[in-house]
Amino acid sequence: WRSRRRKRDVRPFAIRRVRRSFASDPRRTWMGGHGRGRARPSASRIRGTGWEQARTRRRSESGVRGPRRKGNETRRDGVRFRSTSTAEAEGRVDVLMLSNGPGEVATWVRAVADAMAEKRALRNTRTSLMLAPCAHASGKEVDLARRIPGLERAVDTRAFFPMLLRGSTPSDWTFASKGVVVFLGGEQAFAIAIAKRLGYPVLVYAEDRARWTAWGDAYALRSQTMLVDVPIKHRNKCRVVGDLLQAAARRDARVGGWNDVRTEVDRTKAPVIGILPGSKRAKIAMGVPYMMAVACALNQTYQSIHKTTPRFVLPLAPTVTVEELQQAASTPVLGWASATMERPKESQHASSPGSDASMQGILAATWKHMHANVEVWCSTAPAYGLLVACDLCVTTVGTNTAELAALGTPMVVALPTHDLTAFRGASGGILGLLAQTPGPVGEWVARATNTALLKDNLHLSWPNMWAGTKIVPEMVGLVEPEEVADQSLALLQDEDTLSLTSKRLRVLSERAADGERTDLPLEEIDALAEGKDRERGGPDAKDAADLVANMILELLDRDLVHR
C-alpha cells in the first residue's frame, strides 16, 4: 500500500536504471535495480586476462596504440611508419603539407616547397602534399602540385578522410618516425587532427586568424595585428613571417628579373590590357563572357579616340584548360559576349612581353556589333612576366589582385552580381560545401551567403583590404560591361594616376609581405612610395617562405612527439 503511494519516477528509463544500480551495492549488482538483476562481473573479466594486461602494458610503455610490424614498417593507428632503425639509417624526416584550393597550391605550397628544397642540405626532408576538401577546388590541384620541383609526393582529396578518420594512407605512402605537418590552406583543425594521428608537431600558417592555439605547436602569422586575437599564454607559439602570397610573387620576380620590366614598357605604343576572368569554374562560366564584353566595349571606345587598337592578353590560370575556356567563351551568359577560338597568324604577336608563356590562340569576341581580339597565353606557373608588362588589368576578386599588387600592375576590379547563385562556395568551409549541394537548398545557401559577404565586406580586393581604403577601383553589383570599360579608359588616359597607383601597390604589397602594418593614411603611403625608402626584393627584405622553412626545421630540432 505504501509503495503504491510512492511518487512515480518520471525520469528516462536509461537514467533511472543506471542511477538505481549505482545507488545500491556495486559489488552485488550490475545494471540492476535495488539489489536485483545480474551479478556484477568479476574484476578479472573487467580488466582482462593476464595476457591482455601485458599487451596493454606494452602499448602504454611504447606510447602508441596497437603497434603492428610488417617487415621494415610499423603500423600505428592504421598509419604506416618506417621502422626506427631504417629511419635513423636514412636520416630522412617527413614534411607533410596540408592545403586545399588551386590558389594556395600555386602560391603558398610552391613557395614553401622551394624554400624547403633550398634547405635540404641542412636536413634530409621529404616534402609531401595532401589536399583537403574545398568548395573552390578545381580537381586539377594534384596535377599542378606534381609540377612543383620541391614536392616529392602529392595525393588528392579522396585520401583525406580515410587518413583523418581511420589513419589509412595510400598504398605506396610510408611515413618516417619524425616529421612535421604544415597547414597551408583549408581548416586548421584538420591539420591538428592529422598531426595527432601521425604523432608529428604541427605548424599552422594563419592568413586571417590563428585558431586552436591550445592544440597547435607553432603558428606563422601573416601580419603583426593578428597577435591581438591570440591568447596571451599562447603568443609564445606565434611568429610573424609575412604574406606567403607576396613572398611567392617576390621570389618569381627575383628569379625572372621582372622588377624593372614596367619601366621599360614603351608608353607610345598601344597599351597592353590584361583580362583575368578567374580560375574557378563558376568564375570562368560567368567571367569569360562578361570580360569579353568589357574588351569589346573598351576596344571600340579606345579606337574612336586614339585611332589605335589596344592589345588584350588573357593569361590562363595553371588549373584552367583551353577547352574549358573555349566552352565558356562560346556560351554567352545573360546576353553578354560570345567568342570563338582562332589560331594566331605568324604576323601577329609571337612572343610574350615577359617571355614566360606561349600563345595558344586568339578569342574573337563579338558583342552588340562590337569586336575585340583577345590573345590566350598558357604557362605551367602563374604568368607573372606577362602580367608585369601590362599597362592595366581588368580582373575579378581573388588572389590575383594580390599578385598584381606585388607586381605593381594597376587594375580595375569588377564583380557583377546579376546572378548570386552562380558562384557557390564563396565563403569556403562548411557553408561553401553546403552551397554546392544541388537543388533549392544549395541555391538558397549560396544566395544568402553571397548577399551577406557583399554586405559585410567594404572592400573585396586585397590592396583595398590592406589599406582599408580605395587604392584600386572596385565595381561591384549590377555593373554593365560598358561601365567597366569607361573606368578602364579613364585610367589609361591618366598617366599620373597609373604611376601613383603602381607605386602604392608596391608599397602595400611589400609591407604585407614583411608582416608590417598596411592600414596607413594615403599621405604616408605616398611618402613611402615617393621616398623609395626600401628596395623591392632587396637583401634586407624578409622572405615569408624562408621564415616558414626555418620554423619547420626548428620543430624538427625540438623533437616534439604527440602520440
Salt bridges, closest charged atoms under 4 A:
ASP9 OD2 - ARG11 NH2 2.72
ASP9 OD2 - ARG20 NH2 3.77
ASP25 OD1 - ARG27 NE 3.51
GLU73 OE1 - ARG80 NH1 3.40
ASP77 OD1 - ARG65 NE 3.22
GLU90 OE2 - ARG82 NH2 3.61
ASP94 OD1 - ARG126 NE 2.69
ASP94 OD1 - ARG153 NH2 3.73
GLU118 OE2 - ARG251 NH1 3.19
GLU152 OE1 - ARG92 NH1 3.96
GLU152 OE2 - ARG120 NH1 3.67
ASP156 OD2 - ARG158 NH2 2.85
ASP208 OD1 - ARG211 NH1 3.77
ASP217 OD1 - HIS562 NE2 2.84
ASP252 OD2 - ARG110 NH1 3.02
GLU324 OE2 - LYS140 NZ 2.70
GLU375 OE2 - ARG311 NE 3.11
GLU375 OE2 - HIS349 NE2 3.75
ASP391 OD1 - ARG267 NH1 2.12
GLU443 OE2 - ARG424 NH2 3.86
GLU480 OE2 - HIS418 NE2 3.48
GLU482 OE2 - LYS368 NZ 3.24
ASP514 OD1 - ARG250 NH1 3.54
ASP514 OD2 - ARG534 NH1 2.88
GLU516 OE1 - ARG511 NH1 3.30
GLU516 OE1 - ARG534 NH2 2.99
ASP519 OD1 - ARG517 NE 2.86
ASP526 OD1 - ARG504 NE 2.66
GLU530 OE2 - LYS503 NZ 3.60
ASP543 OD2 - ARG251 NE 2.98
ASP543 OD2 - ARG254 NH2 3.86
ASP546 OD1 - LYS119 NZ 3.12
GLU554 OE1 - ARG239 NH2 3.00
ASP557 OD1 - ARG123 NH1 2.72
ASP559 OD1 - LYS178 NZ 3.82
